[in-house]
Amino acid sequence: MINKIIQNAISRMARTSKIFTSAIILAVVVLISMQSKAFAQDVELDKILAVVNDGVVLDSELRAAIEFFKQQSAADSQNLPPENIIAERLLDQLIDREVLRQHARTIGVSVDPGSVNRALEQIASNNNMDALRFRETLRQQGFNFDMFRANIEQELLLQRLIERDVQNRIRVSQQEIDDFVDSLKSDSAENKQYRLGHILIAVPPGADGEQLAAATARAQTVLELLNAGEDFAQVAASSSDGGRALQGGDLGWRNLQELPEFLATEARDMELNEIAGPLRSNNGLHIVQLADLQSNDPTSRQETLARHIFISGNDAQVQQTLDNARAEIINGRAFGDVAKELSQDPNSADNGGELPWFTEDQMPPLLEQTAKTLEPNTISQPFRTQFGWHLLEVIDTRDRTINEQALRDEANNALRQRKLEQEIQTWSRQLRDESFVEVRS
């Protein structure tokens, strides 16, 4: 299945804060559209792993995808499933990518060089860099810029396919928005956020009795493993057909209205760590676990004001520099003075490292997570994101009231995203089922 993040990767470039967002984009781009054949090394006797219609997926592509996935997982402190599971999942994603690339060629969808240039400039800007510095940073991190550019082009192509083939199917009525907003205001269950683990056992549309029985048997085997105490994330990585399998099936924080109705109905009454399923949908059988639960006031958002010092690179010397900077600040030197001297973030360094007020999902996850652990006027330990090291201080927090129109806009976006996710799954599965795919041992 196509990785879930494909659905909104490019739009996220425009709506996320201008602070180091390409760590996210890079994970999306390289994981889904790793190593265009135009830039694959000309390796003698490069093994064909899969034939996809009139194209192929090569062993060199899979090895590059595995290497990047390991690098990204290490940066995110993510526990890895066994390598054979990683290889199986990434090969499946590369096959999906090839299917979509061929579909785009057939229907005449393409991406012009100007669009790629603008996307690259936006990513560089989001990382507080100009294009030349961003290119050099990629090189220092071991990424081939030409390959990176090709991957950006592929991601834009996928987004245009979704816009052409899928988005025109999405309709959200005013009544749906009214119901969404009313439920948020009146239903305590709707005022919570749910973090679900998810395992999908895919069932093709129009499956016959034999296929459904096989999928049901798979689901029962998964449930037996989970009920015997196996780790949900590990079982998801090895068994799920969902796009978040390699991330342990983690769907992230969502309120009930952002979930498909059959999942929302089940999650509403689940206890923490409870496992439910198999649940049937048009895409297959689903097994879920309620991993966490938190209160959420839809009419209010907590905002954080923070400042940071950023230094690019990932070696021990950079970390030591920030360790020394932290000690200086604790001993009385002003954070702003140190930021002006050391920070390589051009958007905040001259302002003493101060960032704009931000709410949830406007910063890279690790930066947000670190901010949540800090009381005002406390300083973090140095921590590393994809492109360098940070030292963070929370200055203040506040609650911002969400007005009625903003709430309705959020409702509209959440409903569209929920429907889009389901349509993309159906669309991508149909394209895959209509393609000739031969996986070679």
N, C-alpha and C positions, 0 to 999 in steps of 0.2 A: 504494500500500500504506500501511496505517496505520503511523505512525512507531513504531519498536520500543519507544521509551521509554514508550508508553502502557501497556505491560504491568504496570509496577510503579511508576508515578509517585506514586499516592496512598499506597501502602504505604511508599514511601521517606520520606514526611513523618514517619512514626512511627519509622523505624529509623535515620535518619541523625542525626548529631550536631547539636546545637542551635547551629550556627555557620553562618549565612548560606547556608542550603540553598535558599532560594527563587530564587536565581539559576538553579538547575537546574529547579525546579518551574516558574518563569516561562517558561523556554524550552519546556518541555513543553506547558504550558497554552496559551500564545499561538500556538505553532507549529502545534499540532494542532487547536485549537478557536478559531481567531482570529475575533474580532469577531462576536458574536451579532447576528442580524438585528434584535433588539429594540433594539440600541444602535447599529446602523449609521446613519451620517448619512443624512438624507433628501435624497440628491443627485438633482437632476432628471436624468432620462434615464440613470440608473445602468445600465450595460450588463449584460445577463445573459450570463455566460460559459459556464454549463452548466445544463442542466435535469436534475434528479435526481428521478425519479418525479414527485411533486406539489410539489417544492421547486426552488429555484434557488440557484446560487452567483453572486454579483455581483462586478463589477469592483472595487468599493470594498473588498470583503472581501479580494480577492487583493492589491490594492495595500497594504492594511494589513499583510497577512501578509509581503509582501516587505520592507516597511520594518522590521518587527520582526526578521526574519531577518538583515537587514544589520546592525542594531544589535547583535544577539546575537553575530554572527560577528566584529564588530569588537572586542567585549569579550573574546572568546576567541582573538583573533589568528588567526582561521581564514581561509585563502585561499578566495575566492569563485569559484564557476563563473560562466560568462556569465549575464547577467540573464535571457535567454530560457530557459535551463535551470532557473534558480531558479523562474521563473514557472510553467513546466510542472510541476515537481515539487510546488510548493506548491498549485497548482490541483488536482492529483490528491489531495493530502491533504485539501483542503477538500471535495472530492466524497465521499471516504470518511467524513469527519465528518458530512456531510449524510445519507448512507446510514444511518449508525448512529443519528443523532438520530431519523430516521423509524422505524427498527426499534424503538427504545425506546418511542416513542409507540404503536406498533401493539400491543406486548405488555404495555403498562401499566407500564413501569419509569420511575420518576421520582425526583427528589431533593427532599427537604423543605428549607425555608429554614434550619432549625436545623442540619442537616448542613453546609450551606454556611458558616454562621457559625462552626461549630467548626473547619472546615478553614482558614478565614481566620485564626482565632485561632492555630491551630497554626503556620501559615506565618509569622505575625508573631512568634510566640515563637521559632521557629527562626532568625529574623533578629535575635533579641535586642531586639525592639521590642514595645511595646504596640500595640494595634489602631490608635489614633489616629496614632501616629508612623509606623507602617507605611503607613497611608493617605496621609499627607503625603509620605513618601519616594517612593511611587509617583507622586504628582502631580508632584514635582520631577523625576522621571525621564521625565515626559511620558506616563504611562499613566493612562487614564480608570478610576477605581476601579469605577464601575458596570459597565464592560466587563470589567474584571478579575474582578469577582465573577461575572459571567455565564460567563466562561471556566472559573472554578473549578467552577461548577455543572455545566458540560458535561463536565469531566474526571471528576467524581464519577459522572456518569451513565454514562460510558463504562466506568468501573471496575465499576459495578454490572452492566452488561451482560456484562462478562467473567465476573464471579462467577456470574451466572445461566446463561449459555450455554456457558461454556468450562471453568471450574474444576472442575465436577463430572465432567468427562471424565478428569481427571488422577489417575492412580493410581501410587504408588511402592511397590514391595514391599520387604519386609525383605531379600530376597535381592539386590535391586538395590543397596540401601544397603550390604550386606555386600561385594558385589563392588566397589563404588565405593571403600570404605575400604581394602579389601585391595590394590586396584590402586595407590592413592596410596602405600601403605607399601612396596610391593614393586617397582614399575615406575618406573625413572628417568625415562622419558618423561612419566609422569603427574605427576612432581614438577616439572614445568616449566609456565610460563605462556606462552601463545602470543597474539600480537597479529596478527590477521588482517584484511586488506582483503577485502571481499566484494562481488561483483557478482551480482545475480540477474536472470536472463532468465525472467520468469514464464511458466508454461505452465498453462492451466486444467485442472482435473481432467477426465478423459475426453476430452482433446484428440485430435483426429483426426490422421491422417498429415500433412495439409497444415499444420496449426498447429504440429506438432512440427518439421516441416522448416523452417518460417519461424523458429521460435525457435532451432533449431540454426544456421541461417545468421547470425542476429544474434550468437549466441555466437562463431561463428568470426570474424566481423568485429571483435568486441571483442578477441579473442585476437590478431588480426593487428595491431591498434593497439598493444596492450601489448607484443608482441614486437618492434615497431618502435621501442620506446622511449618511447611516450606515458606520461605520469604516471598512475599507477593511480587516484589520488583524483579527478583530472579526468575520466577515462574513467568511473569509477563514478558521478560526479555527472550525467553526460550520458546514460549508458546503462543504469544499474541500475534495476530495479523494486523493489529492497529498501528497507526503511524507513530505512536509514542512508545513502541515496544522497547527500543533500546534505552529509553529513559525510564524504564521500569513501569511503563503504563501510566505515569503521572500526568493527569489532566490539568494540574494547577488549580488555583483558587477560582471558583465560580459560584454565583448564586443559582438558585433553582431555575430561574427564567432563562439562564444562559445554557442550560443543559437540555438535550432532547427530552421530550415529555416522558418517555418511558424510563429514562434514568432519573429525572427529577422526581417522579412519583415514588420510585424505590428509595432514593436517597433521603427523602423527607423524613422517613421514620426509622432510618438506620442508626445503630449505636456506633460509637467509635470502634474502629478495627473490625466491625462486622463485615462479613462477606456475603454477597447476594448474587443469585443467578442460577442457571443461565436465563438471561432476559432476551426475548426475541425482538429483532427489528428487521427492516428491509435489507440490512447489510450483513446480518448474521446473528450469532449468539454472543451475549455480553456477560462478563463476570466483573463485578465491581467490589471495591473495598472502600469504606469511609475512613480515610487515613487521618483526617483532621477536620475540625469544625471551629468556626469563629464567628462572633457577632459582627454585624455590619449594618450601620445606619445609612440607608440609601440617600437621605437628605443632607448628609454631612460627610466631608472628606477631611482626613487629617493631612496637613501639609507640614513639611519639614524644611527648615532652613539650615544649611550646612556649608562648610567650606572644606576644601581639600588641597592637598599638594600632590601633584602628579609628576612622575618621572618615567619616561618610556624605557623599555628594556625589561629583561627578566632575570638578570644575573644577581649574584649574591651581593655585589658591590652596591647596586641600587638599593637593595633592601637595607644594607648597612647605613647608607646615606640617610634614609628615612628614619631608621632607628636613632641615629644621632640627632636628627632634626626633632624627633619627638622628645628626646631627653632635654634638648635646649628649651623647647616650649614649656615642658613641665617645670623646668628650673627658672622660668620667668620671662623668657623671650616671647614677644608677641607672635602669634600664629601668622598674622598677616604679613609681618616682616619676613618671616622665613619663607612663606609662599611666594612673595615677590622675588625673593632671591633664588629659590630652587625650582618652583613649579614650572613645568613645560606646557601647562594648559593656557593657551593664549587668551581664551575667553574669560578666565577668572584670575589669572596670576596678578594682573595689575590692580585687581580689586581685593587683594589679600586672600585669594583663593575662594571667595564666596560664590556659591552656586545660586541659581534662581530657586525660589520656593518650589518644591516638587511633591507630588502625591504618588500613590502606588502605581507601578507600571510605567513611570516616566523616566526611570533610571535603570541602568543595568542591574540585574537581580542581586549580584553580590554587593554592589554599593548600597542598594536598598536594605538588604539584609543586615549589613553592618550598621547602617544608620539606626535601624530598629533596636539594636542592642545597646545603643549609647544614650545615656542621659544628657540633657543639655550641658554644654561646657565641658564635656569629656572627650578625650581623644582616643581614636582606635589604635591598635597595633597596625603596622604596615600590612597591606594585603594586596594581592596581585590579581589583575584582570588580564584579558587576552593581550593587551598592548602595553602593559607596564604596571607600576606600583603606585599605590595611593596611601595617603595618610588623611584621615577624615575626622572632623570635629562637628558635632551637632551643636548649632547655636540656639535654636528654638523650635518649638512645634506649636501648631494652632489648628483649630477646627474651622473649616470653611463651609458655609451653608450652600447647598445646591438648590437653585431655584427650579420652579416647575418646568420651564422650557428646557433647561439643561437636563433635568431628569427624563423628560420625554425624548430628548436627543439620545441619551444613553440607552433608553429602552429600545429605540429604533435600531441603534447600532448593535445592541446585544441580540435582538431578534433576527436581524439580518445575518449576523455572524453565525448564529446557531443553525439557521436554515442553510447557509452557505456551506458550512462544514459537512452537513449531511448530503447535500447535492454533490459536493466535490468527491466524496467517498463513492457515491453511486456512479458518477461520471467516469472517474478514473478506473474503477473496477470494470465498467463496461468496455472502455477502450482496451484494457488489458485482456479481457475475455475475447475480444474480437481480433486480437493479434496472435500471430504464430510465435510461440516462445518455446525454445528448446534449451533446457539447462543441461550442460555437458558436465560429466563427472571429471 
